[in-house]
Amino acid sequence: MSQPLSHYRNILSIVGGIVRVRVPSGDGQPTPARFRDIASLRKANGETVLAQVIRIDDDVVSLQVFGGTAGLTTRASVRFLGHPMQVTCSQNVLGRAFNSLGEPMDRGPALTEDRRVDIGGPSVNPMRRVMPSRMIRTDVPMIDVFNTLVESQKIPIFSVAGEPYNALLARIAIHADADVVVFGGMGLIFDDYHYFRQRFLDAGVFAHTVMFANLASDSVVERLLVPDMALAVAERFAVEEGKRVLVLLTDMTAFADALKEVGISMERVPSNRGHMGDLYSQLARRYEKACDFHGAGSVTVLTVTTMPGDDITHPVPDNTGYITEGQFYLRNGQIDPFGSLSRLKQRVIGKSTREDHGALMNTMIRLYAGARDAQQKRAMAFELSKFDEKLLRFGDLFETRFMDVSVSLSLERALDLAWETLAECFEPQELVMRQQLIDKYFPGKKRQRDEEDSTHDLAR
């Protein structure tokens, strides 16, 4: 088509990262600009930058410029490329790192001849999705045991600045039993980007990992591309190659702030604390990419959402909570068992995991809640009972052995350690659990049963 190759020079305004250009249609033909298509802007010095169509008002087209508008004047020319933003997707992207425009940033070879796919497409029809039924192991006890991550789940980590959420995300990427890990970083300082990349390399998982990183020194509006690129690549691996793909995104608050900046540049009226009224829809478009595809693989989305001032009512975590299937709360270097929730864990606990998983999880949380109450009684100088003393000891062990994000245990080892912790603090009759499970798994009972079985075998 000749239209996408035409150059348009009638630039009306340049405000922030937004350029408005008049594009006459002529002869009854529609405008060559289409929503979300890519355009190329040529500066007076011959340099070109990419932009995306974000609004069309009759013959006036608003473009969101990537890379900033420094050096851009109204004498620049605009050429519409006739397709959305694309990202390279092939086996060659595994073990590579790309910037927020999809260009290699690891000094590796260019992938100009590899296949490219459009980003930002629609999500899968919910009626065509497979019901989640498989667990993704992370070796984080507070996730695997108490809030199990389920394949095709979409779930955020709620945290505040300064918490070790990047370390937790890197650990999950390293230990998760996924075929492909797609990492997307938004607004990362270089040290954080280098930390993730080095951790993946040292752990030997970089060969099945793809990284997309928007650094703090990059254009803010380029952050809007990172989730779409990561999810487009994830969908291709899941649908076409049947891979179990885990997508890790940090930080969705930086993504929302970029949306806010673009909205302000377009003179849109903010809805809540400066954020635009479509914040929910923008977040949902990305989170709803999580899917277990019929006859193919799956995409699981795990993100970080930082809460300014630890405010859960902030628009970003507030809207996120309506979209996702639970959340992990990271506070004081620990995953909070009371604020965290996985709404899909019941689909795998006791079905694809050990029979004692569900009862043990509930008992541990119930006793830890009692330990919290005992701590308050001690702080207010109330007299403590013997059982309160046991609860306090259990609470200390629980925080040390399970809640700290640095603890790494397989699911089976974590369940065994939970039984050992209960045995150190309580008598079997104090657990209020099914006797069948106590007889089978409680350390003293289990040892006695094994000895009886051995004696019975010898007698035979």
HUZIQUI-V196415 format. One record per residue. SS is DSSP state (A for helix, B for strand, O for the rest). Layout:
ss:SS
ss:SS
This chain:
ss:O
ss:O
ss:A
ss:A
ss:A
ss:O
ss:B
ss:B
ss:O
ss:O
ss:B
ss:B
ss:B
ss:B
ss:B
ss:O
ss:O
ss:B
ss:B
ss:B
ss:B
ss:B
ss:O
ss:O
ss:O
ss:O
ss:O
ss:O
ss:O
ss:O
ss:O
ss:O
ss:O
ss:O
ss:O
ss:O
ss:B
ss:B
ss:B
ss:B
ss:B
ss:B
ss:O
ss:O
ss:O
ss:O
ss:O
ss:B
ss:B
ss:B
ss:B
ss:B
ss:B
ss:B
ss:B
ss:B
ss:B
ss:O
ss:O
ss:B
ss:B
ss:B
ss:B
ss:B
ss:B
ss:O
ss:O
ss:O
ss:O
ss:O
ss:O
ss:O
ss:O
ss:O
ss:O
ss:O
ss:B
ss:B
ss:B
ss:B
ss:B
ss:B
ss:B
ss:B
ss:O
ss:B
ss:B
ss:B
ss:O
ss:O
ss:A
ss:A
ss:A
ss:O
ss:O
ss:B
ss:B
ss:B
ss:B
ss:O
ss:O
ss:O
ss:O
ss:B
ss:O
ss:O
ss:O
ss:O
ss:O
ss:O
ss:O
ss:O
ss:O
ss:O
ss:O
ss:B
ss:B
ss:B
ss:O
ss:O
ss:O
ss:O
ss:O
ss:O
ss:O
ss:A
ss:A
ss:A
ss:B
ss:O
ss:O
ss:O
ss:O
ss:O
ss:B
ss:O
ss:O
ss:O
ss:O
ss:O
ss:A
ss:A
ss:A
ss:A
ss:O
ss:O
ss:O
ss:O
ss:O
ss:B
ss:O
ss:O
ss:O
ss:B
ss:B
ss:B
ss:B
ss:B
ss:B
ss:O
ss:O
ss:O
ss:O
ss:O
ss:A
ss:A
ss:A
ss:A
ss:A
ss:A
ss:A
ss:A
ss:A
ss:A
ss:A
ss:O
ss:O
ss:O
ss:O
ss:B
ss:B
ss:B
ss:B
ss:B
ss:B
ss:B
ss:B
ss:B
ss:O
ss:A
ss:A
ss:A
ss:A
ss:A
ss:A
ss:A
ss:A
ss:A
ss:A
ss:A
ss:A
ss:A
ss:A
ss:O
ss:O
ss:A
ss:A
ss:A
ss:B
ss:B
ss:B
ss:B
ss:B
ss:B
ss:B
ss:O
ss:O
ss:O
ss:O
ss:A
ss:A
ss:A
ss:A
ss:A
ss:A
ss:A
ss:A
ss:A
ss:A
ss:A
ss:A
ss:A
ss:A
ss:A
ss:A
ss:A
ss:A
ss:A
ss:A
ss:A
ss:A
ss:O
ss:O
ss:B
ss:B
ss:B
ss:B
ss:B
ss:B
ss:B
ss:O
ss:A
ss:A
ss:A
ss:A
ss:A
ss:A
ss:A
ss:A
ss:A
ss:A
ss:A
ss:A
ss:A
ss:A
ss:O
ss:O
ss:O
ss:O
ss:O
ss:O
ss:B
ss:O
ss:O
ss:B
ss:O
ss:O
ss:O
ss:A
ss:A
ss:A
ss:A
ss:A
ss:A
ss:A
ss:A
ss:A
ss:O
ss:O
ss:O
ss:B
ss:B
ss:B
ss:O
ss:O
ss:O
ss:O
ss:B
ss:B
ss:B
ss:B
ss:B
ss:B
ss:B
ss:B
ss:B
ss:O
ss:A
ss:A
ss:A
ss:O
ss:O
ss:O
ss:O
ss:A
ss:A
ss:A
ss:A
ss:A
ss:A
ss:A
ss:A
ss:A
ss:O
ss:O
ss:B
ss:B
ss:B
ss:B
ss:B
ss:B
ss:O
ss:O
ss:B
ss:B
ss:O
ss:O
ss:O
ss:O
ss:O
ss:B
ss:B
ss:O
ss:O
ss:A
ss:A
ss:A
ss:O
ss:O
ss:O
ss:O
ss:O
ss:O
ss:O
ss:O
ss:O
ss:A
ss:A
ss:A
ss:A
ss:A
ss:A
ss:A
ss:A
ss:A
ss:A
ss:A
ss:A
ss:A
ss:A
ss:A
ss:A
ss:A
ss:A
ss:A
ss:A
ss:A
ss:A
ss:A
ss:O
ss:O
ss:O
ss:O
ss:O
ss:O
ss:A
ss:A
ss:A
ss:A
ss:A
ss:A
ss:A
ss:A
ss:A
ss:A
ss:A
ss:A
ss:A
ss:A
ss:A
ss:A
ss:A
ss:A
ss:B
ss:O
ss:O
ss:O
ss:O
ss:O
ss:O
ss:A
ss:A
ss:A
ss:A
ss:A
ss:A
ss:A
ss:A
ss:A
ss:A
ss:A
ss:A
ss:A
ss:A
ss:A
ss:O
ss:O
ss:A
ss:A
ss:A
ss:O
ss:O
ss:O
ss:O
ss:A
ss:A
ss:A
ss:A
ss:A
ss:A
ss:A
ss:O
ss:A
ss:A
ss:A
ss:A
ss:A
ss:A
ss:A
ss:A
ss:A
ss:A
ss:A
ss:A
ss:A
ss:A
ss:A
ss:A
ss:A
ss:O
